[in-house]
Amino acid sequence: MTTPKFRVKFPTRIPKGLGKIVPLLLLVGLPVILLRGCVMTYVPPDEIGLRQISFGPGKGLQTDVVEAGYRRQVRGYETIRTFPRNIQVLEFSAGGGESSSETRRLGAIRVPTVDGYPVSVDITVIYRIADPYLVVSKFGFGRAYEDSVVVRFTDPIVKQYLGELRAEEFYLDARLEQVVELKKELSTIFETNGLELADVLVRQYDYPDTFQQLTEQKKIQDQRALSSQALAKQAEVDTRLKQTVAEGRNSIAVRTAEFEAQITEINAQKNLYERQKRAEADLLVKSAEADGTRLINRAMEGAGSAKLLRLKKGLALLNSIRGPIYITGDPTDLGSLMK
């Protein structure tokens, strides 16, 4: 048995009417294609151009920017040079970058810090061409501006500003402040060369292998120093406390002695006042007694003093008698009594 074979047949005849259209299309389209290739060119949307005239009155590079789209370009008379208008990226990195494969990569920037520990810093510079005419005037066509401006100035400026930090300050706000100043200076330099700086990203920073060990030792020394300072301050506070307590006790003792002296003085004044008043009272009593005695004596010197004297003697005699008294006479006989 043999395998059957099938043949496909296509029509070789040109459809009716198409034979007249094809020559007409060729007659009209071919000159248009040739005219387009000789008189026009296409500038992509992500590029801008500059017109360069080869001869004639306006010979040379023109300052006007050619925007994207179909633009006039007469072959042999003028040429449109194009430049990328979108964002461009340059990386300084020790390892693989995170951007596309078209991004140019250089080695990481080694920043010598003030404390002697070099830090390897990964930097990403994002920029764009702002003035193509200025760029071409200074650096010509191509990407010579990248080496002459971006690479040339980024490395030393990063070392200048980040090198003012200590290695451990890369984790603090001081790094952010230095990066802001770094961007300002780079932006000024880029602007004077026809470029526009979009951003500078500090993506990674790596320390040397010995940094951790040295940092731990330094931290231990710092902690010891801080501990010694704290103990010294504590001893100083204790000394001041003891001094204050002693001063307080001395002040209390002085005040107590002053109060006791005041109390003693007050008691002495009180005793003196009492003695003075008692003396005055005794003087008054004695004066009154002396006056009474004087008055009695004066009264004794007058009439009836003899009878009074005999009466007193009789009273004294009666007081001196002990035992019973026997009366023989009549006690009512006044005459005998008068005798």
C-alpha positions as semicolon CSV with decimal commas, in nm:
position;residue;x (nm);y (nm);z (nm)
1;M;0,000;0,000;0,000
2;T;0,125;0,350;-0,082
3;T;0,050;0,669;0,109
4;P;-0,177;0,899;-0,093
5;K;-0,027;1,242;-0,176
6;F;-0,232;1,562;-0,179
7;R;-0,129;1,872;-0,366
8;V;-0,247;2,219;-0,276
9;K;-0,311;2,445;-0,570
10;F;-0,324;2,822;-0,534
11;P;-0,474;3,048;-0,791
12;T;-0,203;3,216;-0,994
13;R;-0,431;3,454;-1,166
14;I;-0,448;3,811;-1,037
15;P;-0,797;3,908;-0,941
16;K;-0,973;4,127;-1,186
17;G;-0,907;4,497;-1,121
18;L;-0,608;4,443;-0,895
19;G;-0,366;4,454;-1,184
20;K;-0,448;4,820;-1,242
21;I;-0,432;4,922;-0,875
22;V;-0,086;4,777;-0,794
23;P;0,103;4,979;-1,056
24;L;-0,088;5,288;-0,946
25;L;0,008;5,229;-0,582
26;L;0,370;5,178;-0,681
27;L;0,363;5,491;-0,893
28;V;0,229;5,702;-0,607
29;G;0,386;5,531;-0,301
30;L;0,741;5,493;-0,421
31;P;0,804;5,868;-0,460
32;V;0,644;5,927;-0,119
33;I;0,874;5,670;0,041
34;L;1,177;5,819;-0,130
35;L;1,067;6,170;-0,034
36;R;1,015;6,066;0,326
37;G;1,362;5,909;0,342
38;C;1,531;6,213;0,194
39;V;1,338;6,502;0,348
40;M;1,192;6,375;0,680
41;T;1,303;6,182;0,986
42;Y;1,133;6,051;1,297
43;V;1,226;6,157;1,651
44;P;1,101;5,903;1,909
45;P;0,887;6,025;2,202
46;D;1,162;5,958;2,457
47;E;1,420;6,169;2,272
48;I;1,486;6,530;2,179
49;G;1,705;6,656;1,897
50;L;1,923;6,938;1,775
51;R;1,949;7,038;1,411
52;Q;2,299;7,055;1,262
53;I;2,333;7,226;0,922
54;S;2,631;7,122;0,711
55;F;2,669;7,429;0,488
56;G;2,505;7,758;0,403
57;P;2,432;8,077;0,601
58;G;2,310;7,895;0,912
59;K;2,590;7,642;0,916
60;G;2,651;7,471;1,247
61;L;2,451;7,350;1,546
62;Q;2,118;7,520;1,601
63;T;1,998;7,618;1,948
64;D;1,632;7,532;1,892
65;V;1,525;7,198;2,034
66;V;1,359;6,952;1,793
67;E;1,065;6,784;1,964
68;A;0,941;6,427;1,906
69;G;0,754;6,335;1,587
70;Y;0,815;6,352;1,210
71;R;1,053;6,641;1,143
72;R;1,222;6,790;0,838
73;Q;1,570;6,662;0,760
74;V;1,715;6,722;0,417
75;R;1,976;6,459;0,348
76;G;2,321;6,601;0,292
77;Y;2,218;6,948;0,407
78;E;2,116;6,896;0,767
79;T;2,115;6,628;1,034
80;I;1,905;6,593;1,349
81;R;2,111;6,469;1,642
82;T;1,898;6,304;1,910
83;F;1,947;6,275;2,286
84;P;1,749;6,084;2,549
85;R;1,495;6,308;2,718
86;N;1,384;6,058;2,980
87;I;1,540;5,986;3,320
88;Q;1,892;5,841;3,316
89;V;2,045;5,637;3,596
90;L;2,406;5,587;3,702
91;E;2,486;5,345;3,983
92;F;2,788;5,328;4,212
93;S;2,751;4,981;4,358
94;A;2,973;4,701;4,481
95;G;2,721;4,429;4,388
96;G;2,441;4,380;4,140
97;G;2,212;4,678;4,103
98;E;1,836;4,681;4,117
99;S;1,786;4,870;3,791
100;S;1,772;4,743;3,434
101;S;2,065;4,596;3,246
102;E;2,099;4,916;3,041
103;T;2,196;5,117;3,350
104;R;2,564;5,197;3,374
105;R;2,728;5,065;3,691
106;L;3,052;5,165;3,858
107;G;3,217;5,051;4,179
108;A;3,088;5,161;4,518
109;I;3,225;5,484;4,664
110;R;3,455;5,429;4,962
111;V;3,396;5,714;5,204
112;P;3,675;5,781;5,459
113;T;3,492;5,883;5,778
114;V;3,636;6,115;6,043
115;D;3,695;5,829;6,287
116;G;3,907;5,634;6,039
117;Y;3,663;5,363;5,927
118;P;3,611;5,358;5,546
119;V;3,247;5,292;5,458
120;S;3,153;5,146;5,119
121;V;2,847;5,337;4,998
122;D;2,612;5,241;4,712
123;I;2,486;5,553;4,536
124;T;2,229;5,590;4,260
125;V;2,229;5,918;4,065
126;I;1,910;5,998;3,873
127;Y;1,928;6,283;3,621
128;R;1,818;6,402;3,277
129;I;1,940;6,630;2,999
130;A;1,787;6,974;3,046
131;D;1,981;7,180;2,786
132;P;2,105;6,968;2,492
133;Y;2,277;7,262;2,323
134;L;2,486;7,338;2,635
135;V;2,574;6,970;2,675
136;V;2,689;6,938;2,311
137;S;2,877;7,269;2,328
138;K;3,080;7,149;2,625
139;F;3,112;6,773;2,576
140;G;3,018;6,703;2,214
141;F;2,786;6,429;2,092
142;G;2,757;6,094;2,264
143;R;2,766;6,023;2,638
144;A;3,086;6,206;2,720
145;Y;2,883;6,428;2,957
146;E;2,827;6,131;3,184
147;D;3,197;6,083;3,253
148;S;3,276;6,454;3,252
149;V;3,000;6,560;3,493
150;V;2,813;6,275;3,664
151;V;3,107;6,046;3,736
152;R;3,364;6,321;3,783
153;F;3,175;6,525;4,045
154;T;2,958;6,267;4,224
155;D;3,247;6,065;4,369
156;P;3,440;6,352;4,536
157;I;3,129;6,535;4,657
158;V;2,991;6,219;4,820
159;K;3,326;6,164;4,992
160;Q;3,337;6,529;5,100
161;Y;2,995;6,542;5,267
162;L;2,957;6,188;5,398
163;G;3,322;6,190;5,506
164;E;3,232;6,449;5,771
165;L;3,034;6,183;5,957
166;R;3,150;5,920;6,200
167;A;3,090;5,564;6,087
168;E;2,808;5,505;6,333
169;E;2,631;5,828;6,226
170;F;2,527;5,667;5,897
171;Y;2,235;5,522;6,095
172;L;2,135;5,863;6,240
173;D;1,964;6,175;6,108
174;A;2,304;6,335;6,051
175;R;2,341;6,127;5,733
176;L;2,011;6,262;5,595
177;E;2,123;6,619;5,661
178;Q;2,451;6,562;5,479
179;V;2,271;6,401;5,183
180;V;2,049;6,710;5,150
181;E;2,355;6,935;5,133
182;L;2,519;6,694;4,889
183;K;2,216;6,713;4,656
184;K;2,220;7,094;4,661
185;E;2,582;7,117;4,547
186;L;2,546;6,842;4,285
187;S;2,230;7,006;4,150
188;T;2,415;7,336;4,104
189;I;2,702;7,165;3,920
190;F;2,466;6,968;3,697
191;E;2,268;7,282;3,610
192;T;2,579;7,470;3,496
193;N;2,656;7,180;3,260
194;G;2,310;7,147;3,103
195;L;2,188;6,858;3,321
196;E;1,909;6,836;3,576
197;L;1,958;6,631;3,893
198;A;1,642;6,441;3,988
199;D;1,769;6,262;4,299
200;V;2,064;6,099;4,473
201;L;1,982;5,775;4,653
202;V;2,203;5,629;4,924
203;R;2,091;5,268;4,891
204;Q;2,342;5,074;5,098
205;Y;2,651;5,126;5,312
206;D;2,886;4,849;5,422
207;Y;3,143;4,864;5,699
208;P;3,482;4,686;5,710
209;D;3,500;4,348;5,881
210;T;3,696;4,484;6,178
211;F;3,446;4,764;6,242
212;Q;3,207;4,556;6,450
213;Q;3,477;4,429;6,683
214;L;3,633;4,772;6,720
215;T;3,293;4,929;6,769
216;E;3,205;4,680;7,044
217;Q;3,533;4,757;7,221
218;K;3,473;5,127;7,184
219;K;3,120;5,095;7,316
220;I;3,248;4,900;7,617
221;Q;3,505;5,172;7,684
222;D;3,237;5,439;7,642
223;Q;3,010;5,254;7,884
224;R;3,290;5,226;8,135
225;A;3,366;5,595;8,100
226;L;2,998;5,678;8,141
227;S;2,979;5,447;8,443
228;S;3,282;5,616;8,600
229;Q;3,129;5,956;8,536
230;A;2,800;5,841;8,688
231;L;2,979;5,703;8,996
232;A;3,177;6,025;9,031
233;K;2,858;6,228;9,008
234;Q;2,694;5,997;9,262
235;A;2,988;6,039;9,501
236;E;2,970;6,414;9,451
237;V;2,598;6,408;9,526
238;D;2,658;6,196;9,837
239;T;2,924;6,440;9,955
240;R;2,692;6,733;9,899
241;L;2,415;6,546;10,080
242;K;2,636;6,476;10,379
243;Q;2,755;6,835;10,380
244;T;2,397;6,957;10,367
245;V;2,295;6,724;10,650
246;A;2,591;6,844;10,862
247;E;2,508;7,205;10,787
248;G;2,146;7,135;10,882
249;R;2,247;6,976;11,209
250;N;2,485;7,262;11,290
251;S;2,213;7,510;11,207
252;I;1,968;7,325;11,434
253;A;2,225;7,317;11,716
254;V;2,297;7,689;11,676
255;R;1,928;7,772;11,669
256;T;1,865;7,551;11,973
257;A;2,147;7,723;12,165
258;E;2,008;8,062;12,065
259;F;1,659;7,962;12,179
260;E;1,793;7,820;12,509
261;A;1,989;8,141;12,568
262;Q;1,676;8,344;12,500
263;I;1,478;8,120;12,740
264;T;1,748;8,159;13,010
265;E;1,750;8,534;12,961
266;I;1,369;8,547;12,984
267;N;1,373;8,334;13,303
268;A;1,643;8,556;13,453
269;Q;1,441;8,865;13,373
270;K;1,133;8,697;13,525
271;N;1,320;8,606;13,848
272;L;1,467;8,956;13,867
273;Y;1,125;9,108;13,822
274;E;0,981;8,880;14,094
275;R;1,262;8,966;14,338
276;Q;1,221;9,335;14,267
277;K;0,846;9,322;14,322
278;R;0,883;9,110;14,640
279;A;1,143;9,352;14,774
280;E;0,913;9,642;14,698
281;A;0,625;9,461;14,871
282;D;0,840;9,375;15,175
283;L;0,952;9,736;15,189
284;L;0,594;9,854;15,179
285;V;0,493;9,605;15,455
286;K;0,785;9,702;15,675
287;S;0,714;10,068;15,614
288;A;0,350;10,012;15,708
289;E;0,451;9,821;16,024
290;A;0,697;10,091;16,115
291;D;0,429;10,354;16,065
292;G;0,185;10,150;16,281
293;T;0,444;10,112;16,558
294;R;0,521;10,481;16,541
295;L;0,152;10,567;16,559
296;I;0,105;10,327;16,855
297;N;0,400;10,477;17,035
298;R;0,267;10,821;16,974
299;A;-0,071;10,713;17,105
300;M;0,097;10,565;17,414
301;E;0,252;10,899;17,491
302;G;-0,091;11,071;17,518
303;A;-0,369;11,075;17,788
304;G;-0,470;10,737;17,935
305;S;-0,140;10,584;17,842
306;A;-0,070;10,490;18,206
307;K;-0,396;10,299;18,238
308;L;-0,331;10,128;17,907
309;L;0,014;10,034;18,026
310;R;-0,124;9,888;18,351
311;L;-0,385;9,700;18,150
312;K;-0,121;9,547;17,928
313;K;0,084;9,450;18,229
314;G;-0,222;9,291;18,385
315;L;-0,289;9,100;18,063
316;A;0,069;8,989;18,055
317;L;0,043;8,879;18,418
318;L;-0,274;8,685;18,346
319;N;-0,115;8,518;18,049
320;S;0,176;8,409;18,262
321;I;-0,044;8,247;18,531
322;R;-0,084;7,875;18,503
323;G;-0,352;7,679;18,689
324;P;-0,679;7,791;18,836
325;I;-0,736;8,146;18,961
326;Y;-0,928;8,196;19,285
327;I;-1,108;8,527;19,332
328;T;-1,192;8,620;19,697
329;G;-1,350;8,952;19,638
330;D;-1,656;9,053;19,453
331;P;-1,573;9,084;19,090
332;T;-1,856;9,322;19,047
333;D;-1,718;9,567;19,300
334;L;-1,578;9,829;19,074
335;G;-1,448;10,036;19,356
336;S;-1,219;9,767;19,484
337;L;-1,102;9,703;19,139
338;M;-1,022;10,066;19,083
339;K;-0,818;10,067;19,406
